[in-house]
């Protein structure tokens, strides 16, 4: 996308697109890569993706990492809403299955997203977070 702001403005002028944001991270020995994907989905035609990839210090816990991912997604969702006037769906990298480690943060992450006025989408349906995962490698 040549200019994200222009693309967001053009795609928000029509109801053909829905907006989605997801963040994922991958820890390495000395750092963690955090990737946030902005997905413009046109039903039946696929998804346009823009992403941001940053290197940060490692996190002390999975909880800290998930909170950071959620905060990043919310910040980007707010930017999209400011530009388009439309509220994107925020895809969180937490799982609804009780046996998963990330499930311990489910209520907290969903509450953060809802508290900021966005609709949360969690695994296994959080495909925008899966797209962000592709850019962490």
VEXSE-620925 format. One record per residue: residue number from 1; y, x, z of N, C-alpha, C in turn. Coordinates in Angstrom, 3 decimals. Last residue first. Layout:
// VEXSE-620925
[NUM; [Y; X; Z]; [Y; X; Z]; [Y; X; Z]]
...
***
This chain:
// VEXSE-620925
[137; [-13.616; 8.756; 12.110]; [-14.492; 9.904; 11.836]; [-13.778; 11.001; 11.065]]
[136; [-12.113; 6.517; 12.297]; [-12.124; 7.404; 13.469]; [-12.908; 8.674; 13.207]]
[135; [-12.248; 4.697; 10.277]; [-11.208; 5.713; 10.169]; [-11.149; 6.635; 11.388]]
[134; [-14.176; 2.866; 10.997]; [-14.433; 3.708; 9.819]; [-13.443; 4.857; 9.708]]
[133; [-12.953; 1.458; 13.060]; [-13.979; 2.439; 13.386]; [-14.244; 3.385; 12.204]]
[132; [-11.448; -0.404; 11.671]; [-10.752; 0.709; 12.342]; [-11.734; 1.828; 12.672]]
[131; [-13.550; -2.114; 11.008]; [-12.842; -1.394; 9.941]; [-12.090; -0.200; 10.539]]
[130; [-14.144; -3.055; 13.554]; [-15.161; -2.306; 12.804]; [-14.536; -1.529; 11.657]]
[129; [-11.837; -4.446; 14.075]; [-12.129; -3.271; 14.910]; [-13.206; -2.418; 14.244]]
[128; [-12.222; -6.466; 12.231]; [-11.076; -5.553; 12.029]; [-11.235; -4.303; 12.894]]
[127; [-14.419; -7.899; 13.229]; [-14.611; -7.047; 12.057]; [-13.434; -6.110; 11.808]]
[126; [-15.543; -9.186; 15.692]; [-14.326; -8.375; 15.603]; [-14.404; -7.380; 14.444]]
[125; [-17.828; -10.587; 16.295]; [-16.975; -11.095; 15.214]; [-15.718; -10.267; 14.973]]
[124; [-19.429; -10.013; 18.479]; [-19.755; -9.371; 17.214]; [-18.856; -9.781; 16.042]]
[123; [-16.358; -8.772; 19.684]; [-17.646; -8.514; 19.040]; [-18.612; -9.622; 19.392]]
[122; [-13.573; -11.131; 19.629]; [-14.398; -10.074; 20.230]; [-15.691; -9.899; 19.444]]
[121; [-10.298; -11.925; 19.179]; [-11.595; -12.027; 18.528]; [-12.417; -10.855; 19.056]]
[120; [-7.536; -13.641; 20.683]; [-8.493; -12.538; 20.650]; [-9.765; -12.901; 19.887]]
[119; [-4.348; -14.530; 19.597]; [-5.723; -15.003; 19.726]; [-6.680; -13.817; 19.659]]
[118; [-1.376; -13.852; 21.547]; [-2.237; -13.690; 20.377]; [-3.632; -14.226; 20.660]]
[117; [0.315; -13.726; 23.740]; [0.505; -14.786; 22.758]; [-0.340; -14.686; 21.503]]
[116; [-0.167; -12.053; 25.780]; [0.900; -11.635; 24.869]; [1.074; -12.622; 23.704]]
[115; [-2.339; -13.261; 26.927]; [-1.093; -13.205; 27.689]; [0.101; -12.783; 26.847]]
[114; [-4.327; -12.701; 25.068]; [-3.823; -14.073; 25.196]; [-2.480; -14.102; 25.922]]
[113; [-4.611; -9.926; 25.627]; [-4.271; -10.395; 24.282]; [-3.682; -11.801; 24.340]]
[112; [-5.292; -9.913; 28.363]; [-4.134; -9.157; 27.864]; [-3.667; -9.711; 26.522]]
[111; [-7.631; -11.499; 28.340]; [-6.441; -11.937; 29.074]; [-5.181; -11.225; 28.618]]
[110; [-9.385; -9.854; 26.900]; [-9.013; -11.178; 26.376]; [-7.743; -11.693; 27.043]]
[109; [-9.485; -7.709; 28.751]; [-8.970; -7.509; 27.397]; [-8.547; -8.844; 26.769]]
[108; [-10.610; -8.982; 31.018]; [-9.338; -8.261; 31.097]; [-8.693; -8.135; 29.726]]
[107; [-13.043; -9.993; 30.088]; [-12.029; -10.913; 30.620]; [-10.650; -10.254; 30.657]]
[106; [-14.341; -7.506; 29.229]; [-14.103; -8.653; 28.350]; [-12.971; -9.551; 28.854]]
[105; [-15.211; -5.323; 30.586]; [-13.768; -5.406; 30.338]; [-13.378; -6.650; 29.534]]
[104; [-17.910; -5.507; 30.592]; [-17.234; -5.499; 31.901]; [-15.725; -5.660; 31.757]]
[103; [-18.667; -5.093; 27.978]; [-18.553; -6.475; 28.453]; [-17.840; -6.565; 29.801]]
[102; [-19.156; -2.442; 27.454]; [-17.792; -2.935; 27.226]; [-17.584; -4.351; 27.749]]
[101; [-21.921; -2.262; 27.938]; [-20.971; -1.613; 28.847]; [-19.556; -2.180; 28.693]]
[100; [-23.980; -5.201; 27.611]; [-23.233; -4.076; 27.050]; [-22.206; -3.547; 28.051]]
[99; [-25.159; -7.481; 28.617]; [-25.849; -6.207; 28.844]; [-25.094; -4.994; 28.304]]
[98; [-23.648; -9.701; 27.784]; [-23.573; -9.226; 29.166]; [-24.153; -7.837; 29.382]]
[97; [-21.814; -9.802; 24.829]; [-23.158; -9.700; 25.411]; [-23.090; -9.029; 26.780]]
[96; [-19.324; -9.570; 23.762]; [-19.566; -10.756; 24.586]; [-20.945; -10.718; 25.245]]
[95; [-17.625; -6.430; 23.743]; [-18.766; -7.249; 23.360]; [-18.953; -8.418; 24.305]]
[94; [-14.644; -5.127; 22.294]; [-15.446; -5.460; 23.479]; [-16.491; -6.487; 23.080]]
[93; [-12.499; -4.436; 20.587]; [-13.768; -3.704; 20.536]; [-14.550; -3.887; 21.842]]
[92; [-10.819; -7.249; 19.230]; [-11.032; -6.305; 20.332]; [-12.431; -5.704; 20.262]]
[91; [-8.421; -8.312; 17.026]; [-9.851; -8.043; 17.155]; [-10.053; -6.946; 18.201]]
[90; [-6.076; -10.729; 16.909]; [-6.310; -9.389; 17.452]; [-7.794; -9.230; 17.737]]
[89; [-4.425; -12.319; 14.254]; [-5.553; -12.345; 15.178]; [-5.801; -10.909; 15.629]]
[88; [-0.806; -12.569; 14.077]; [-2.109; -12.088; 13.630]; [-3.190; -12.319; 14.683]]
[87; [1.566; -15.019; 13.523]; [0.807; -14.361; 14.581]; [-0.556; -13.890; 14.066]]
[86; [4.504; -14.641; 11.586]; [3.158; -15.199; 11.756]; [2.378; -14.349; 12.752]]
[85; [6.762; -13.355; 10.977]; [6.920; -14.645; 11.655]; [5.594; -15.337; 11.891]]
[84; [6.693; -10.823; 9.856]; [6.205; -11.966; 9.072]; [6.523; -13.332; 9.677]]
[83; [7.844; -8.993; 11.664]; [8.125; -8.888; 10.232]; [7.809; -10.183; 9.498]]
[82; [6.859; -9.802; 14.166]; [8.306; -9.634; 13.973]; [8.667; -9.628; 12.483]]
[81; [4.097; -9.692; 13.693]; [4.728; -10.982; 13.974]; [6.242; -10.910; 13.771]]
[80; [3.795; -6.931; 13.403]; [3.464; -7.830; 12.286]; [4.146; -9.177; 12.482]]
[79; [4.523; -6.098; 15.987]; [5.284; -5.632; 14.837]; [5.054; -6.555; 13.636]]
[78; [2.491; -7.320; 17.473]; [3.882; -7.725; 17.691]; [4.771; -7.308; 16.528]]
[77; [0.302; -5.869; 16.504]; [0.360; -7.320; 16.276]; [1.790; -7.836; 16.466]]
[76; [0.923; -3.365; 17.550]; [0.927; -3.547; 16.095]; [1.009; -5.037; 15.752]]
[75; [0.620; -3.951; 20.287]; [1.891; -3.419; 19.779]; [1.997; -3.620; 18.260]]
[74; [-2.078; -4.758; 20.361]; [-1.018; -5.717; 20.711]; [0.326; -5.244; 20.158]]
[73; [-3.371; -2.342; 19.714]; [-3.504; -3.519; 18.846]; [-2.398; -4.530; 19.106]]
[72; [-2.634; -0.749; 21.948]; [-2.257; -0.362; 20.578]; [-2.297; -1.569; 19.644]]
[71; [-3.878; -2.180; 24.002]; [-2.422; -2.020; 24.005]; [-1.909; -1.638; 22.620]]
[70; [-6.558; -1.811; 23.270]; [-5.981; -3.160; 23.309]; [-4.463; -3.102; 23.257]]
[69; [-6.858; 0.959; 23.573]; [-7.093; 0.325; 22.274]; [-6.415; -1.046; 22.211]]
[68; [-6.365; 1.140; 26.351]; [-5.485; 1.818; 25.397]; [-5.624; 1.182; 24.011]]
[67; [-8.546; -0.292; 27.331]; [-7.189; -0.770; 27.609]; [-6.182; -0.142; 26.647]]
[66; [-10.625; 1.356; 26.453]; [-10.520; -0.012; 25.931]; [-9.131; -0.602; 26.187]]
[65; [-10.088; 3.686; 27.988]; [-10.101; 3.744; 26.528]; [-9.920; 2.352; 25.919]]
[64; [-10.440; 2.755; 30.588]; [-9.137; 3.292; 30.184]; [-9.015; 3.311; 28.657]]
[63; [-13.183; 2.082; 30.429]; [-12.172; 1.063; 30.730]; [-10.788; 1.527; 30.278]]
[62; [-14.401; 4.526; 30.044]; [-14.456; 3.544; 28.968]; [-13.395; 2.465; 29.182]]
[61; [-12.321; 7.204; 31.334]; [-13.366; 6.180; 31.442]; [-13.333; 5.271; 30.215]]
[60; [-10.454; 9.086; 30.715]; [-11.302; 9.343; 31.885]; [-12.464; 8.361; 31.996]]
[59; [-10.014; 10.188; 27.317]; [-9.833; 9.212; 28.389]; [-10.809; 9.511; 29.516]]
[58; [-8.495; 13.013; 25.696]; [-9.657; 12.206; 26.075]; [-9.325; 11.297; 27.255]]
[57; [-5.379; 12.757; 23.923]; [-6.240; 13.375; 24.932]; [-7.401; 12.442; 25.254]]
[56; [-5.444; 11.821; 20.396]; [-4.918; 11.754; 21.762]; [-5.851; 12.523; 22.700]]
[55; [-4.536; 11.421; 17.083]; [-5.359; 12.216; 17.986]; [-4.677; 12.187; 19.359]]
[54; [-4.535; 8.489; 14.979]; [-3.874; 9.487; 15.821]; [-4.900; 10.213; 16.695]]
[53; [-4.003; 6.544; 12.207]; [-5.009; 7.371; 12.880]; [-4.273; 8.445; 13.666]]
[52; [-3.580; 3.391; 10.865]; [-2.919; 4.507; 11.531]; [-3.989; 5.239; 12.319]]
[51; [-3.960; 1.582; 7.759]; [-4.402; 2.067; 9.060]; [-3.536; 3.207; 9.552]]
[50; [-4.429; -1.340; 5.840]; [-3.578; -0.189; 6.145]; [-4.027; 0.286; 7.520]]
[49; [-6.229; -3.208; 3.483]; [-6.229; -2.517; 4.769]; [-5.196; -1.395; 4.774]]
[48; [-7.031; -6.372; 2.212]; [-6.189; -5.185; 2.052]; [-6.093; -4.535; 3.428]]
[47; [-10.098; -7.947; 1.484]; [-9.135; -7.543; 2.506]; [-8.352; -6.324; 2.028]]
[46; [-11.338; -10.782; -0.474]; [-11.421; -9.499; 0.222]; [-10.248; -9.235; 1.144]]
[45; [-11.356; -13.286; -1.589]; [-10.934; -12.164; -2.435]; [-10.974; -10.811; -1.730]]
[44; [-11.995; -15.302; 0.157]; [-12.677; -15.282; -1.126]; [-12.345; -14.094; -2.004]]
[43; [-8.886; -15.126; 1.717]; [-10.197; -15.770; 1.688]; [-10.764; -15.799; 0.275]]
[42; [-7.493; -12.193; 2.285]; [-7.329; -13.319; 1.373]; [-8.706; -13.926; 1.186]]
[41; [-6.224; -10.448; 4.981]; [-7.412; -11.068; 4.394]; [-7.023; -12.247; 3.517]]
[40; [-5.145; -7.544; 5.886]; [-4.573; -8.730; 5.255]; [-5.700; -9.365; 4.449]]
[39; [-5.253; -5.587; 8.714]; [-6.053; -6.188; 7.644]; [-5.389; -7.475; 7.166]]
[38; [-4.736; -2.590; 10.119]; [-4.028; -3.829; 9.805]; [-4.725; -4.393; 8.576]]
[37; [-6.349; -0.629; 12.511]; [-6.384; -1.201; 11.167]; [-5.566; -2.493; 11.127]]
[36; [-6.080; 2.362; 14.231]; [-5.715; 0.945; 14.232]; [-5.655; 0.459; 12.792]]
[35; [-7.844; 4.831; 15.963]; [-7.488; 4.274; 14.662]; [-7.198; 2.788; 14.807]]
[34; [-7.976; 7.801; 17.686]; [-7.715; 6.367; 17.814]; [-7.212; 5.872; 16.464]]
[33; [-9.999; 10.379; 18.751]; [-9.306; 9.813; 17.585]; [-9.195; 8.305; 17.803]]
[32; [-9.645; 12.602; 21.456]; [-10.158; 11.314; 20.982]; [-9.332; 10.890; 19.770]]
[31; [-10.705; 15.956; 22.368]; [-9.718; 14.939; 22.024]; [-10.435; 13.646; 21.638]]
[30; [-12.766; 17.752; 22.751]; [-11.442; 18.078; 23.291]; [-10.372; 17.025; 23.048]]
[29; [-15.139; 16.400; 21.767]; [-15.162; 17.307; 22.918]; [-13.786; 17.474; 23.566]]
[28; [-14.242; 12.983; 21.047]; [-14.837; 14.255; 20.666]; [-14.736; 15.174; 21.886]]
[27; [-14.421; 9.432; 20.908]; [-14.159; 10.663; 21.668]; [-14.912; 11.858; 21.069]]
[26; [-12.878; 7.125; 18.945]; [-14.085; 7.944; 19.012]; [-13.743; 9.225; 19.766]]
[25; [-11.790; 3.708; 18.787]; [-11.600; 5.120; 19.091]; [-12.942; 5.824; 19.153]]
[24; [-10.015; 0.986; 17.228]; [-11.224; 1.604; 17.763]; [-10.934; 3.072; 18.015]]
[23; [-8.385; -2.104; 16.709]; [-8.304; -0.689; 17.058]; [-9.651; -0.236; 17.576]]
[22; [-7.082; -4.551; 14.461]; [-8.167; -4.046; 15.300]; [-8.002; -2.559; 15.530]]
[21; [-5.635; -7.516; 13.263]; [-5.414; -6.163; 13.768]; [-6.616; -5.781; 14.622]]
[20; [-4.826; -9.675; 10.539]; [-5.764; -9.254; 11.572]; [-5.455; -7.814; 11.967]]
[19; [-3.648; -12.533; 8.847]; [-3.377; -11.183; 9.337]; [-4.271; -10.884; 10.535]]
[18; [-4.411; -14.197; 5.802]; [-4.385; -14.196; 7.259]; [-4.267; -12.743; 7.702]]
[17; [-2.974; -15.504; 2.785]; [-3.432; -14.389; 3.616]; [-3.426; -14.745; 5.098]]
[16; [-1.946; -17.739; 1.563]; [-3.198; -17.197; 1.048]; [-3.809; -16.153; 1.988]]
[15; [0.477; -18.807; 2.115]; [-0.585; -19.067; 3.095]; [-1.936; -18.527; 2.632]]
[14; [3.197; -16.533; 1.518]; [2.193; -17.477; 1.049]; [1.148; -17.679; 2.146]]
[13; [4.723; -14.673; 2.688]; [5.433; -15.741; 1.989]; [4.484; -16.810; 1.460]]
[12; [3.211; -12.629; 3.561]; [3.480; -13.702; 4.527]; [4.206; -14.877; 3.888]]
[11; [3.173; -10.873; 1.457]; [1.952; -11.634; 1.729]; [2.185; -12.754; 2.732]]
[10; [5.809; -9.824; 1.605]; [5.351; -10.548; 0.406]; [4.132; -11.418; 0.709]]
[9; [5.828; -8.608; 4.153]; [6.797; -9.653; 3.818]; [6.321; -10.484; 2.630]]
[8; [3.760; -6.724; 3.860]; [3.652; -7.784; 4.874]; [4.605; -8.937; 4.553]]
[7; [4.890; -5.121; 1.848]; [3.625; -5.825; 1.602]; [3.449; -6.965; 2.593]]
[6; [7.127; -4.122; 3.192]; [7.300; -4.940; 1.990]; [6.049; -5.752; 1.701]]
[5; [5.812; -2.662; 5.229]; [6.748; -3.743; 5.566]; [6.931; -4.683; 4.371]]
[4; [4.312; -0.743; 3.769]; [3.646; -1.766; 4.585]; [4.567; -2.941; 4.882]]
[3; [4.512; 0.298; 0.594]; [5.356; 0.118; 1.776]; [4.777; -1.044; 2.582]]
[2; [2.093; 0.690; -0.966]; [3.270; 1.553; -1.067]; [4.174; 1.471; 0.160]]
[1; [-1.174; 0.844; 0.000]; [0.000; 0.000; 0.000]; [1.237; 0.890; 0.000]]
***
